[in-house]
Amino acid sequence: MFLVPFLFLSFNREMAPFHIDLRFALVAVGVVCLLFSVHALFRSKRLSLSGLERTYLAYFACVLMSFTAIVWNNQQLELPDYPGLAVVHLLNALAVVLVILNKDLLSFKKTAVVLCASGIILAASQVAVYFDVDLSAFLKSDEVRVMAQDKGQGEHLNFFGQLFRISGFAEDPNYACLFNILAIAMALAIRRDRPRLASITVILSAVGVMLSWSRTVVFGSVGIALVVALARYLKAEKALYSGFLAVLIPAAIALPFLRIDVLQTITTRYRLWENAFDLFCQSPLFGNGLTSFRYYNASVQNGWVVHPHSSLWETLSEFGAIAFAVLLLLYLLSLYATVGSPFAGFSVMLLILFSINFDCTYLQIMPVVLLVLPLSVDEGEETQGKSTSPELSFSGVFLRGGNPAGARS
């Protein structure tokens, strides 16, 4: 009822038939599901929260606190962007609560199936754009970037060397590449149970990767796959996952100060991250509020309203150091929860790597990868799944029917 369209829109985030933003309808459905879930919780009186679940709730508490940050600091907010960003953050928070209340109904395989189908639609939209099919009737506005043209700096070259990258319903080619590779990972996870779906997903999503071609995502995926394979071989997933974060996060924070020019577009990133650091210093503990970076960057950089292109710096500048510490703990616990599930572990690590150079804080893929996949992997990719009661409730129609009690004992 809620999670299936939420998963679908996490990949196809700009899909809007006849310019209707489906996320607003999803909020309404989510609120109804929340009422039924809370009712089921009161009836069962059972709810146990893992460290991962508590941490995600704590992170959103920090985010929600930032909504009112204007009360304790002197920063102004980017009011035109504020309502939309507030809605998507609230939608993600709603999804997190619903997933936690209905976590006993999650199925890794069925989640993977939905993500594969979502990846197929995304890749099909990219192919359609490549062949000049007009998708404007299915997009939120004509301003959505279904194709990024190269301006002679080599920042938008696809795998075939053409001077453009295609994003389709993902809106941004970097996001599209991430979603394509996540779809491939999910396809490989269910290749034995759903071979045809897996094959179609791998083929189309591989084409999508070549059309969107984010070098950070592609080459990062190769490195992460090697880390996951080594961790499985050595049976030391927690140790290597911890080492991955211990090396990656400090290096990412240090980049704008070291100014290592490793990417053609990194100079712009450095300027944004330096501005984010300056803003962070003005309210380090609790942040400066949602959209405050956009306003601040516009005030110091010729009116350029943009996010900092980094989940780390977005969190530091807008939500504060406490939220940043919670986010790092969330990363770690999400990785730990995927031990024994290489495809889920790969997905979490790839999202973490992606979050260094791109902003994921408001994307629906964030709770999908950091919460839905980790909570559903206890059955493993190779098992036949959990047995469930045939009862089907309104609040329990996440991915399948079952007892809507809402918690594991």
N, C-alpha and C positions, 0 to 999 in steps of 0.2 A: 504493500500500500504506500509506504513512504520510502523505504531504502532503495527499492529498485529504480524509481525515477531519480533519486538522489545520486545513485551510482552512475546512472546514464548521463546525467547532467554534469557529473564531475569531469567527464571527458569532453562531452559536447556542450561546453559551458556557454557558448553564444548561440545555440540553436533556439530559435524563437519563431514558431510558425505564425506567419502573418504579424510579425513584430510583437507577439505576446510573450512577455518574459515569464517562462514557466516556473521560475523560482518563487514568484509571489504566490502562485497556486500551491506550490510545494510547502510553503510556510503554513498555509491554511490547513492542508492535509496533515502536516506535522503537529499542529496544535490539537487537532481532533484526536490523532493517535496518542498524543501525550496525555490527554484526559482519560482515555481508556487504559493506558498503561499505568497511570497513577492509581486509578480505581482498582486495577488488578493487583497492584503492589499493596494497597491497603487491605485487600482481601487475603492475600497470601502472607503478608507481614514478613517477607523474606527479602533481604537485600544485603549482599556482601560485596564490598568494593575492593578490587585489587589496587595495588600501588599505581599501576598504569592508569586506571580509571580515575582515581583520586587526583593524580597529577594533571590529567587532561581537564578535569573540572576546575582545578586550581588555576590552570593557564587561562581558561575562559573567564574566571573571576577577575584576573588581572586585566584582561582585555575589556571586560565590561566596566571595570573601574575607570579605565582610560576614557570611556565615553564622557565622563564628567570631569576630566582632568583640567578643563578650562577654569574650574573653580579654584584650584590651588596654584596655577601658574599664569604667566602673562602671555603665553603663546596664543595666537589666533588659529582658527581651524579653517580648512578649505570647505566651506559650507556647501557649495554645489555638489561635491563628491561625498559629503558626509552621509546623507540618507541612504544611498545605494550601498556604501561600504558597511554601514551599520546593519543593514538588512542581511547582507551575505554573512557577516560575522554572527549575527543572531541565528541565521539558518544553520550554520555549522554548529553552534552551541546547542540548538534544538536537536540536531542529528546526533550529537554526542550523548545527550541525555537519553534519547530514544534507544540508541544502540545499547547503552548501559542497562537500561530497564528491560530490554528484550534480548540480552546477550545469549541466553540459553537457546535462542532460535536461530542463531547465526550458523551458516554453513560455508566453509571455505570454498568448496567446489561450486556451490550455487552462486556465491559472490563472484568467483572467477568466471563463471558462465555469463553473468550479466556484464561484467567488464569486458569480456571478449566480444559480446554482441555490440557493446558501446564502442569498442575499438573498431569494429567493422564499419559502423556508421560513420565514425570520424574519418577513417581512411577513405571511405567512399566519397565523402564530401571533399576531401583533398584531391582525389582523382577527378571529380567533377569540375573543380576550379581549374585544374590543369588543362582540361579540355574545354575551357571557356563556358561552362554551364552556369547560368545565372542563378545564384542561390539567395538573392536578396529577399525573396519572399519568406525565407526560413531563418533570417538573421534579425537581430534586435534592431539594427539600424544600418544605414548605408556606410557608416563610418567604421564598421567592424573590419579589421584587417585580415581578409582571407588570403591575401598575398602580400608579401613584403618585398619590395623592389630594391635591388642593390644600387647604391649611389656612387659606385666607383671605388669604394673603400674595401671591398671584399667581405663585407659583413653579412651579406645575404646571397650566398652561393649555395645551391642545392648539390646533392651528390653527383648530379650529371654535369655540373659546371655551369649551369644556367644562372642568369643574374636575378634570381628570385627564389624565395622560399614560400611554401604554401602551408597554411594552417587550417583551412576549412572551418569547421564548427568549433575548433579549439581557440580561435581568435588570434593567437600568437604562435608563430612557428616553433618557438622554444617549448611552449606548453604542449604543442601538438607532438613534437618529437618525444617528450617525456611520456605522454599518454600512449603513443604508439608502442614504445618499448615496454611499458607496464602491461599493455595488452598482450604482447608477445610472451612476457613472463607468465601471465595468467594462463595463456594457451598451453605453454609447456607444462604447467602444473596439472592440467586436466587432459593431457594428450592421450592418456590410456582410456579414460572414460568417455571422452567426447572427441574422438580423433578427427572427424570431419570439421567440426567447429574449430578445433585447434589449428588444423591445416589452413583453413580459410583465413583465420585471424592472423596467423604468422605471415602468410603471403601478402595480404592486403596491408597489414601494419608495417611490414618491411618496406613496401612501396611508400607508405606514409612517412616512414623514417627518412627515406631517400629524398622525398619532396620537401620535408621540413628541415632536416639536416642541421641539428644543433651539435656542433663539435663537442661542446662541454658534456652534453648528455650521451652522445654516442661513445666517445672515448672513455668517459667516466663509467659507462655501463660495462665496458670491457674490463676495466680495472676492478670494479666492484664484483663482477662475476668471478674473477680470479681470487679475490679475497674470500668470497663466500665458499668457493670450491676448496680453498686451502683450509678454511675454518672447519668445513665438514670432514676433510681428510684427517686433520689433526685432532678432531673432536674437541676443539677449543673455541667454540663460537663466541662465548661470552668474553673471553680474553681478547680475541681479535676484534670483536665489535667495540669493546671498550677502547682498545688501542686506536681503532679507526677514528673514533670521536676525539680521543685525546690528542691526536695529531692534526685532524682536519679543522676543528673549531678554532684553536689558537692561531693556526696558520691563516685561516680565513679572516679573523679579526685583525691580524697583523698586516694583511696585504696592502691596505691603503696607506699605511705608514712606511712600509718597505718599498712600495711602488715598483713591484716586479712586473715588468711589461711582458706578460705572457700571451695576451689575447689582443686582437686588433681593436676590440671595443672596450678594453679594460680602462683606458684613460678616462672615459666618461663615467664608468663605475666608480673609479677612485674619487672623482669629484663629488659624486652623490654620497659616497660613504663618509667622506670628510665632512660634508654638510650634516650628515646624520650624527656623526660624533660630536660636532659642535652643538647640535640641538640636544643630544643626550646629556651633555654636561650641564645644561640649564635646569634639568629636572631628572637626575640620574636614577633615583629609586623607583618612582612611580610613573615616569614617562611624561610626555607632553600632550597626550590625547590623540585619538583617532583622527587622521588626516592632517595632523600638525606638521608632519614632514613635508607634505605637499605644499602647504602654505609657506613654510619656512624656505624651502628650496626655491619657490617662485620669487620670494622676496630678495634672495641673494644671487639668483641666477637668471636674470632677465625674464622673469615671468614664467619660467618653465615649471608647470604643475605636473609632477611625476612622483611615483613611489621610489624608494631607494634601490630597487632591484636587488634586494637581499632580505630574506626573512630575518636574519640575525640583526641587521641594522634597523630594519623596520621595528622589530620588537624592542631593541634598545632605545631608539629615539622616541617612539610613540607610547610604548607600554612600560618601559623602565627595566632596571637591572633585576628586580625581583622576578618579573615576567620572563626575562631572559634566562635566569637560572632555572626556572620551572620548565621552560622550553627545552633546555639541554637535558634535564632529567627525563622529560617526555621522550626525547630522542632515544636516550639510553634504555629506558624501560620498554619502549616499543621494540627495539632491537632484541632485548633479552626475551621478550614474549614470543619471538619468532624462532627461537632455537629449536632445531629439528625440522624446520620448514624453510628450505633454501630459497624458494621463489618468493615467499613473503619477506624473508630477510633481505634478499636482493632488492625488493621493492622499497622497503624502508630505507635502506642505505642509499639508494638512488635518489629518493626524495630529499634526504638530508643533504646530499651533495648538491642537488639542484637548488636547494634553499639558500645556498651560499651566494649564488650569483643571480637569483631571481626571487621575487617575493611570492611566497606561498601562503602567507598567513590568512588570507581571505578566500583561498581556493577550496572548493569542496573536496579536492583530492587529498587534502591534508588529513581530515578525520578518516577518510577511507583507508589510506595507507597506514596511518599511525595508530588507528584504533580498530577499525572493522577487520582488517586482515589479521593483526596480532590476536584479537579476541577469538577469531574463528579457526586458528591453526591447531588447536589442541587435538582436533580429530585427525590432522595430518592430510597431506595430499593423496596418500596412497590407500587410505581406508575407505570404507563404504559409507561413512557418515554416521551421525547419531540417530538413534531411533526416537521417534517423536509420537506423541499422542495424536490421533486423527482429528481432535478438536480444532476448529479454526475460528479464531476470534478476530474482531476488527483491529485490535491493537497488535495482534500477533502475526499479521500478514506482512511480515518484513520480507522474508525470502521464501517462507514456507509456513504451513500451519503448525500448530503445536500448542502446548500448554502456555498460556500467557502469564504465568506467574511472575515472570520477569527477573528471575535470579537463580543462580546455582546455590545450593545450600552449602 
